[in-house]
């Protein structure tokens, strides 16, 4: 775990713009019309609609996606009562987590008031602003009263995360840990060390799962809470035990099945853990120092099932696994509350998710290969991208079923898809690609079958149903690697092209290539030697119909791959050149960028071909191409050779393809800013249109542009390179591509191959 220093933390919070969150406009605001719609006089209309029906606030404002994180700073982190303003960095941090994990907007509100009545009054007066309220860092027992009162007086979700967030995650973890241990919750003895807000809420939720009250012992700073103790508050009295023979933690844990620590560090000893029942479950949740260290617990009992609040050990109980998605589901149905049914739905969804195969993004984040349900993994990791779809949907459904939802959801698959799109896990384009490819899965060859990324991508593509994968490589190595990565090769063909059993096919491929290129100096022996290379063999599989598409490039030089593609597959007859395109999935929609791989310094004729290919490629993705040829010049403002070749290409395109929406030469700022372009250059064929396709004057500018966006912009997905102009579906991937990149290109390749089949069948018919 990286050591966090005071200097690093202060620098993080003050560098650049102070703090961690900001407010951004979501509607256009450039023109006077925009401002008149946003404010006076246009704003009057939604105001009147809301006056007529207050629920219309969810329709016309951000209320349905806005949560207040509210605190008085009386129980901040492990810092205690440090005051409202001192707790502001924590509340901003909570807002950041809401946004990045749940897509939820937050105003952090620090109220300088310790009196519970006055605190509630302040919250009640500002509540109309929000779709939900997250209470944070308020000390017990006041937090119980505050939450209960606000739940009664307000008609929006209210949740004290310190209570229920920890309860929900730990309950999911406990449910699964008991399953791993082979124990039933109604039978186990549970010791809870701590009697604050989190401990009380956790224990109540364990009881909702089936734990029996008589099997629970709770301790506070004075020891075991027994029924004969005086001056107990209502919450502690509820959990007071009638076992008057135990007073200390050491006595309480002897023979216990479960220890849950919500107290302070280093109070559970190794001897105490040894005294517990078989397969003890220890949740040491004090932070940053747990009640017992992971190392000491495992050393004392190898059969221990351990969870902590820390990210550097297995099974982290982290509230971020819950609260963004619980509020997300509640907000999406405009819920009036977060009730017990919704909390239990979250528990079950989180618990079930840990039993599902783990996505590669999670394995990669934690530098492991095979997270599987068991002692070291019974709680999902905070970075698991499925949490938002599974937990939010479960909570939303529970809200509807329990009658607290104002809005109903009919299409749950579409709802889950919208959540993935909102957080950038998927986009509408990638969803469409996957669905289209899955409707007609093709045989796709993966060149580097012994590369872990390619292997994982093939397995994922098979699981998504978008293709029938064929892996090239040594079958023994691939099988061993699959076992190490805990990947199933079911439904995946492995071809060892160097194996003697492939000799006949290598010779057949060599003869076909020789016949095709014999007047270019090819001999059979030379061609036969080339069939021991993955790119030649794999492309020949596609050329001969043994496969439909081919993916390569993880550790092959582009120049070599391009050369092989020209020799084996060839360029479509209507073109003299081929190229590649990257798709930038930006907030404004897809932007298609060419040529990003093949043509280093294209001349005028090559630019014409690239533009034609780009137009066809954009149409392939069912969009109307609006194309700008990019330059450092605007319509002749510079007379350099680079600007002149772009200008000449535009002249040719306008003459030969009068219906194509294309113009240039244009600087990229004018190309993408419609208002600025139309004001300065009203004569352009692009007038009134949003450009979606950019053709750059050379490889350096095209490649640098998308690479810069990829490096600097976290919320932009880039798909590519997508091959344009070859006779068959041969596609390349960028060096260093991740699994998702490869799967995205696989979907494109599969669709490409299917479309080619349809075209060929139409020609033959």
N, C-alpha and C positions, 0 to 999 in steps of 0.2 A: 504494500500500500504506500502511495506517495506521501511523504511527510509534508503536512501543511504548516507552513511557518506564518507567524504574525505578519512579517513583511510581505510575503506573497499574497496573503488574504487581503491586506489593506490595499496593495497595488491593484489587485483584481477589481476591487470595488470602486476605486477612484480614477483609474486610468481612462482617458477619453471622456465620455459622458458619465458622470457619477451615477452610481446605482446600477440596477440590472434589468429594468423594464422601461417601456415607453408606450405611448399611444400613437397609433398610425391611422390615417383616414382610409376608409374602404370604398369610397365613391370618388368619381372624377371631381376635380376642383380647379382645373386650369382656366376655364372660361367664366365670363360673367353669368352665363346661363347656368353653369354648374353651381356657382355660389348662390344664385337665386333659388335654385331647387333645394340646395342644402340648408339654406337659412331663409331669410325673408325675401319674397312672400311665400315661396313654395312650401316651407315647413309647416305652415298653418294647416294644410290639408291632413297630413297624418296626425297632427295634434287633435283635430276634430274627430277623426276616426277613432282615436284612442279614448277620447272623452265619451263617445257613444258606446264603446265597448272596451273596457280596460285591457282585456286579453289581446287586443290588437297591438299592444306594446310589443308583444312577441313577434308580430308581423312586420312592424315598421321601425323597430329600434334594435339595439344590440342586447336588450334585456335577456333574451333567450340564450345568450352565449357569454353572459357577464356574471362573474362571481366576486363577492366581496370577501377578502381575507381579513378578518377583524380580530384584533387583540388589544388587551390592556397591558401586556408585557409583564404579567405577574408570575409566569412560569415558563420562561424562555429557555428552550433547549435544555442544557444542563446548567444554565446560568442563574435560574431562579427569578426573583422579582427585581428586574433591572429597569422597569418603567416602560411606558408606551413607546416613546421615541427611540429608545435604545434597541427595542425589538424590531424596528422598521426593516433592517437588513434581512431579518429572517422572513418577514412577511413578503418582502420583494422576492426573496428566493422561492417562497411558496408560489408566488405568482408566476415566476419563470417556469417552474415545474408544471403548473397547470397548463401553460401555453405550449411547451415543447412536447408534452406527453398527451395532452387532451385537446389541444387546439382551443383552449378556453381563455377568454380575456379576463383580466383581473384588475381591480382597484384594491390596493392594500390600504386599510384604514386602521390607524392606531388611535384608540380612544383613551384619553387620560382620565380614567374613572375606575375606581376599585369597588364602589358600591354597586352590588348586582342590580338593584332596582334602576338606578340612574343609567347604568351601562345598557340595560335592556331597552330603556326608553330611547336612548340615543340610536341604537340599532333599529328599533321599530320605525323611527322617523325617516331613516334613510333607505329602508328596505325597498320602497317602490322602484328604486334605481336598478335593482338586481334580479337575476333569475335564480340565484342561490347564495347562501351565506356559509362560509367556512370559518368556524370559530377556531382560534389558534392560541396556544400558549397562555391559557387562563387557568389559574390554580384551582385545585380542589379544596373544599367542596363547592365553592361558588360556581364552578363550571357546570355542575349538574343542574343547579337551579336555573342558570342562564340559558342553557340549551333547552331544558324542558319548557321554560316560559316562552322562549322565542318560537319553538315548535307549535305551541298552542296559539300564539297571537299572529303568526305570519302564515301566508299561503304560498310560500316558496320553500324549497329544500333548505334545511338548516342542519349542519353536522359539525360536531366538535371532533376534529380529526385526531387529536391526541388520544381521545377515547376510542372512537370507532374505527379509525384507520388501522391502528395497531391491532385492534381486536379482530378485524376482518382478515388481515393478512396472517396473523398468528393462528387464527381458527382454521384457515385453509391449510396452513402448515401442519397444525396438530392433527387434523383429519387425515392427512396423507402420511405423516410420521407414524400414526397408529396403524395405518394399513401396512406400512413397511414392516413394523414390529409385530404384526399379526395380533393386535389387541383391539378390544372393543371399547369405545369411549364410555359406555355405561358401566364398565367394570373397573376402569383404572382409577388409581388414587392420584390426585393432583395437588401439588403444593405451589401456591402463588406467593412469591416474595415481593411485597409491595402492595399498597392499598390506596394508591392514587387513582386519578381518573382513568388512566390506561388499564391498570390492573382490574379495577371494578368492571369496566366495559368488556375486557377480554374474558373475564370469568363468566359474566352473564351470557356471552355469546357461546362459550364452551358448553354451558348448560343448555342453550338452545339447540346445540348439536347432539345433546344426549347425555352429557356429563351429569352425574347425580350430586346434588348439593352436599349430601352427607359424606361424599368421597373427597371433598375439597377442603383444604386447609389454607388459610390466608394469613400472612404475616405483615406487620408494619414495623416501624423503627423500634417498637417496644417488645416485639416478639409475636408469638402466635395470638391471633385475635380469638379469644375464647368468649363463650356466652356469659361468663361471670365477671367480665371486665366492665368497669363503669365508664361513663362519659364517652360512649361510642356514637359517632354520627350515624345517620340512617343507613348509609351505604355499607359501612363496616359492620354494623349490627346484622345486616342481612346475611353476611358470610361468616359470622361468628360460629365457631365449632363448639360442639358439646363435649369434645374430647379434652377433658381438663387435665389429662396426664402428660400433655406435651406443651412445652413453652418456648423452646428454641428451634432454630432452623435445623440444627443437627438432629434433634429428636423428630422433627416433622418429616424430613426427607427419608428417614430410614424405612425401607420397603416401599417407598413411593414409586409410581410408574413415570410420573411427569413432574418436572420442575420448570416453572415459568418465572423468570426473574425480570422484574420491572422496578429495579431498586438502585443499587450502586455496585461498583466494581469490586471483584475479589472477595466476595463474602461466601461463596460456595467452594468448599475445599475438595481435594481429590478423595479424601476419606469419605466425605458425604456422598459423592457420586458412587463410590464403591459400595456404599450401604443401600443403594437403591435397588429396585427389582431388576430382573433380567431385561435386556434391551431398553435401558432407561432413555427417556426423552428429555433432553435438557435444552430449554430455550433461554439462553443468557442474553437478555436484550438491553441491558444497561449500555449506554454509549457515551464516550468512545471505548471505555474499559468495561467489558462484560463481567458478570458475576463470577465466572470462571473462564479462563482462556480456552480457546479451542484446543490448543496443544495439551494443556493439562487435563481437560476432560477426556480426550481421546486416549491419552497415556494411562489414565486411571481405569478406563473401561473401553476396550476396543469395540464393544458392541453398542456404544452410546450413539444415539441419533441426536445430532447437535444443530442448533440454529443460533445465530447471533444477529445483532443489528448492523454488522460490519460487512462491507463489500469484498473484503479480502479473504473471507472464509465461505465455505458452502452454506447454502440455505439462509440467505439474508432476509430477515424480516424488515422490509422497507415499505413505509407507507405509500411511496410513489407507485407501488404495484396496485394500489387501490383508489386513492381519492380522485385522481384526474378522470378515471374511467367511470367511477360511481357518479360523479357530478355530470360527466358527459352524457351518460344514459338518462339521468334525471332531467337535464336541460333539454335534451332532444325530444322529450315528450311533454315539455312544459309542466313538469311535476309540481304538485303542491307541497310535497314533503319527501324526505328520504326515510322510509319506514323499515320495520324489521324484515319484511319480505324482501325488500330491495337489498338490504345488507346481507341476508342469507343467500340471495341469488349471486351476489358478488363472491361470497365465500366459496360456493360450489363451483362457480366458473373458474376462479383462480386455482382451486384444487384440481379440477379436471384438466386444466391446461398443462399442469406439470406432468401429466401422464401421456401427453401427446409428443410425437417426434419433435425435436428441437430444431428450429430454423438455423441455417448456417450463420446468419448475422449474429445470433447469440453465441454460438460456438466460437466465432471469430473474435467477438468482443472479449471473451474470457480466455482466449488462447487455449481452447480445448477442442478435442475432436469428437467426443461422443458423450455428451450429457444425456443421461437416461434416468428415468424414474427409479429412485432407490435411496439409500442412506445419505448420499452426497448431493442429491437433487430431488427434493420433494416440494420445493417452492419455485415458481417461475422466476426467472431473472428480470430485473427492472427494465432491461433493454428489449425484452421480447415484444416484437411488433404486433403480436396477436392479442395482446392484452386489451387494446382499445376496441377491437371488434368483438371479442368474446365477453369481456366483463361489461362493457357499455351496453351491448345488446341484451345481456341477461338482466341487467338493472332496469333498462327501459321496459322490457317485457314484464318484469315483476311490478313495475309502477302501473302499467296498463291493467294487468290482472288484478291488482289490489285496489284499483279505483282511484288512484291519486293523480292520474295523467290527464291533462287537458287535451293532448294530441295523441292520436293513435298512429301506429306504424303497421302497414299492411304487407309490404314487401321487405322481409328481413334480410334477404340476400342483397338487395339494392341498398339497404341501410348500411350494412357492413361494408359494402364497396365504397360508399360515400365517406365512411370513416377513414378507410385506407387512403383514399384520394386526398382527404383534408389534411392528413399529416404527411403526405408525400411518400407514403410507403408504396403506393401505386398511383398511377394516373389513369384518367379515362382512356388515354391512348393505350397504355400497357394492358389494361383490363380488356380492351377491345381486341388487341393483338392476341392475347392468350385465349380469349373465347373463340376467335376466328380460327386460330391454329388448332385448337382442341376439337373443333367441329370436323376438321379434315386432317388428322395427324399423318405426317409424312415420315419416311425413313431418313433420318439425319445422321450423317457421319461426323463424329467428333475426332479431330486429328490427334490431339495430344491426350490420349486416353489414360496415360500414366501420370498426368498432372492433377493434383488434388482438386484444383478449381474446376477443371474440365470434367473430372469424374463426378464431383458434386452437382455440377450443372446438368449433366446427363441424367442423373438420378432424379433431380428436381423436375426437369423437363418431362421425364416419364411420369412422375407423380402428378404433375399438372395436366397430363394427358395431351400435351401439345405436339409430341412426336414419338416415333419408335426409334430410340437411340441405338447407334452402332459405334462402339469405341474401338479405335485403332491402338494397338500396343500389345505388349507381352501379356498374355492372359494370366500367367501366374503372378506377375507383379501387380496387375490390376485387381485380381482377387484378393491378394494379400493386403493391398492398400484399402480396398473396400472394407475388409474385416477390421482393419485398424481404425478406420473412420466410422465404423458401425453403419455402413451403407449397404442396402440390399441391391443386388444386381438383377433381381427378378424383372423379366421383360426387357432386358438390355442385352444386345448381341455384342460379343467381343471378338474382334478379328485380329489375329496375330499375323500381320502381312508377311513377316519373315519366316513363318513356319513352313516346313516342307509341304504341308497340306495345301498351301496357297500357291504352290509353284505353277500349277496349270493356269490359275487365274492371272498370276503375274505375267506369264508368257502371252496369254490372250490379250491382256491390256497392252503389253509391249508391242505386239503385232499391230493392233489397232492404231496406236500412237505413231508407229513407224509409217504405216500406210498414209496417215494423215499428214505427216511432216517429212516424208522422204525426200522431197525436193528442197528441203531446208537443211539438208546435211545429216538428217537422222539416220542411224543404223539400228537394226534390231537389237544388237548387243548393248548399245548405248541406252536405248529405251528400256531394255530389260533391267539394266542396272538401276535406272531411275525408279523402277517399281518397288525397290526396297525402301524408298523414301515415302513418308506418310502423305505429304501433299500430292505427289504424283499418283500414288495408289488410290487415295481417297477421292481425288477429283476424277480419276478414271472410273471409279465406282458410280459416280453421278453421270459421267459421260455415257456409260454403257447401260445405265438403267438398273444397276445393282443397288443403287440408293437414289434418293431424290434431292438431297441437299448436303452441303459440306460446310463445316465450321473449322476455322484454323486461325492461328496467329498468336497464341499465348507466349511461345518462345521461338517464333520464326521471324526472320527479317522480312519486312514488308516487300522489299525489292525482290527477294527470292520468290515469295508467294505470288506476287503480281506476275512475274515471269512465267511461273508454272501455269497460272490461270490462263494467260494468253496462249500458251502452247497447247494445253489440254482441252480447254473449254472454248476459247475463242470469243471474239467480240461480235455482238449482234450486227447483222449485215448492213443495217441502215446507219451505222456509226463507224467512225474511224478510231474512236477512243472510248474508253470506259472510265468510270470514276466512282467515288464514294460520297456518302452524305451522312452527316450526324443530325439527329433530331434533338433539339433543346426543348424540353418540356418546361416552359417558363410559366409564371403566373398569368401572362397575357395569352397563353396558348402555345401550341407547338411552333417552333421556328426551325426551318430546314436549312442546313448549312452545307455548301459544296464548294470545291472538292477538297476533302479533308485527308486524303491518303495517297492518291495515285499520281496526279499530274503536278509536277514540281513547279514549272513555270509555263503555263499553257499559253499558246499563241491564240490569235483571233479564232481560227477554225476550231481549236480545242475548246475554247470558251463557249462557242456556239453549241458544240456537242454536249458539253457539261450542262448547259442551260436546258437543252431539250431533254436530256436524261433526268434532270432535276424536276422538270415539269411533269414528266411521266411518273416519277417516283412519288411526288406529292399526290397526284391523282390516284396512285396505288393505295395511298392511305386515306382515300375518299375525301380529299380536300381540294378546293379550287386553288391552283397555284397563283400567287401574286408575287412576281419575282423582281428583285432589284440586283443589278450587277454593281458590285461595290468597287470603289476606287478612292484614292485620296483627292479626287477631283469631282466637281459637280458640273455636269453638262458642258464640258469643254473649258472649264476654268483653268485647267493646266494642260500643257502641250507635251508632257513627257511621253516616252514610249509606252510606259505602263498604262497611262490614262488613254492613250490613243488606241491601243488594242481593245480595250473595253468598249470604247466608243464605236470602233469598227464592228465589233461583235453585235452591238445593239442595232446598228444599221442593217446588218445581215438578217438578224432575227425579225426586225420590223418588216423587212421586204419579203422574207420567206414564210413567216408565220404571223400574219397580220392579226389573227385572233388571240395570240398569246399575250397575256397581261404581263409585260416585262418592260423595264426601262432602266436607264443609267446613262453615263456613269454617275454614281452617287456616293457621297460619303455616308457612312453607316448611320450617323445621327439623323440625317435627312431621310434615309431609307425607312427608319423605324418610327420617326415622329411625323405622323400624317398631317397634323395641323401645320407644323413648321414647313414641311415639304410643299404642301398645297399653297401656302401663302407665298413662298418664295418662287416656286416653279409650277404655276397653275397649268402649264401646257402638258405636263407629264401624263403618260398613259396610266400611271398609278393613282391619279387624282381620286380622292375620296375613299381609297382602299387601304386596308392594313396589309402591309407586306408580311408574308409568311415564309418567303424563300430568299436566301441570300447566296449569290454566287460570287466568290472571292476571286481576285485577279491572280492569286498564286497559292501554292500549298502552305507556305509559311503563314500568311495572314489568316487563311481559313482554319488551320490547325491551332494556331495561337489563340484565336478568338474563342473557340469552344473550350480549349484547355484552360484558358484564363477563367472563364465562367465556372467550369468544373471545380477549379481550385478555390475560388473566392465565394461562391454562392452555394450555401448548404441546401436551399430549398429548390434547386434546379436539378432535374433528372436529365441525363444525356444518354440517348440510345444510338449506338453505332459502333463502327462504321457500317453503313448499309451499301452494299455493292449495287452499282447501276451500270448496265450495258453489257454484261457477259451473257453468253447463251444459256447458261444453267445457273441454278441457285447456289453459287459459291459465295460464302460470306466470311469476312475477316473480323477479328476482334482485336481490340487494343492490347498491347503489352501491359500486364498488370491489371487486366480486367477482373472484376470480382464475379462471384457466382451469378448474381442477378443480371449483370451485364451480359454474360454469356447466354443465360436463359432468354433474355429479351431478344438478342440476335437470333437465337434458335427459333423463336416464334416468328420473327420476320422471315427467316429462311424457309420455314415450313409453309408459310402462306405464299411466299414467292414460288416455291416448287409446285404448290397446288394450282396457283393461277396459271403457271406455264403449262401444266397438264391440260387445263381447260382450253387455253388458247390453241394448243397443238391439236387437241381433239376437234375443235371447231374448224381448224384448217383442213384436217383430214376428212371431216364430214362434208 
